[in-house]
Amino acid sequence: MKALLENVNAQIALFQANAAAQVEKNNKAAGTRARKAALELTKLLKEFRKVSVAEANKK
């Protein structure tokens, strides 16, 4: 679970950096990278939810 949370935080940082570059510098490639990071973040958050629910049901 800790590794999953670290991956989520890394993807959030990657998304923020690329989204800012797209907005501030009109960098189209950064926009593509930001969208890719957003998709990966979605997958990681779904996995986090599944793991979190499983942990909650154990107790």
C-alpha positions, 0 to 999 in steps of 0.5 A, spaced: 500 500 500 505 504 501 508 503 494 502 504 491 501 511 495 508 513 492 506 511 485 500 516 486 504 521 489 509 521 483 504 521 478 500 527 481 507 531 481 508 529 474 501 531 472 502 538 475 509 539 472 506 537 465 500 541 466 503 547 468 508 547 462 502 546 457 498 552 460 504 557 462 508 555 455 503 553 451 507 546 450 503 541 446 508 535 448 507 537 455 499 537 454 500 530 451 504 528 457 499 531 462 494 527 459 498 520 459 499 522 467 492 523 468 490 516 465 495 513 469 493 516 475 486 514 474 488 507 474 492 507 480 487 511 484 482 505 482 487 500 485 488 504 491 480 504 492 480 496 491 486 495 496 483 500 501 476 497 501 480 490 502 484 493 508 478 496 511 474 489 510 479 485 514 478 489 520 
